[in-house]
């Protein structure tokens, strides 16, 4: 169980670094714009802002999910 926890912890660190790099290198205006805004697209193609917003959303959700799983597994190890 400890090995599984360490693998999850390593994956969480990688996801966190990806999230930080995405926000840092794209700027807060692009990455943190949210997915609820109405945007016009050219011939149905998603713009780079749409792509960055979607990747940021999925990276953030996966990080949150990974932290919940780590907490559950960590509490199972203690018992």
Secondary structure as GFF3:
##gff-version 3
##sequence-region A 1 79
A	DSSP	alpha_helix	2	26	.	.	.	ID=ss1
A	DSSP	alpha_helix	28	31	.	.	.	ID=ss2
A	DSSP	alpha_helix	48	78	.	.	.	ID=ss3
###
